[in-house]
Amino acid sequence: MNNERHILSAFDRDLEAVQAMVVKMGGMVESAIHDAASALDARDDELAEAVRRRDKAIDALEHQINDEAARLIALRAPRATDLRMVLSIIKISASLERVGDYAKNIAKRSHVLGDLPAIPGSGMALRRMSAAVETMMKDALDSYIQRDVALAEDVRQRDLEVDQMYNALFREFLTHMMEDARNITACMHLHFIAKNIERMGDHATGIAEQVIYLATGGLPEDTRPKGESVPRMTTEGA
């Protein structure tokens, strides 16, 4: 009995350490979203470069989390509920890593857009969209830390608003391209950015769904609300 308590205590300590890594990674990703949007808005090449450079640290932390999670499974043989926790940690860290990649991709575009014609209204629309996703990510991570199912469900519902913003932007970019062929390159880059922000929202929603899974033992049965689908422009690297 004492030995079992010792093993459980060791597992709990290890699990807490891995969860602390996830929280740290989440903070890094929140900063990446914010700074990528700021770099784009201000055409700040130095800040954009910092976002690209910091992505390596996010990737490294995901690898560390995966290694520690695999070690927990191999050495501690967690019970069903604990195994669910470890598997969720792996999925959440994977979502965070992808969001970091999207932030890096956005940062790569800020320098290019500085040399292209400005597209009226696009800056404000992208700022609004990125702010919505940044708040979604913050709330998704808070719901994970607090095991707050209601907040997680709220994040999940807000993904519809992000989808609607993306669809509206898509149509705006098409209009600008049809009106003046000189706008095509800038609009293609801006569409790439908008699509990356929309995908960030998907991953924030995925994290929220993992919180629901942790609390209830099952993923939400109803289909996640999505905006009206629009045709995709083909963008390199999207």
Beta strands, then each sheet from edge to edge (+ up, - down):
end
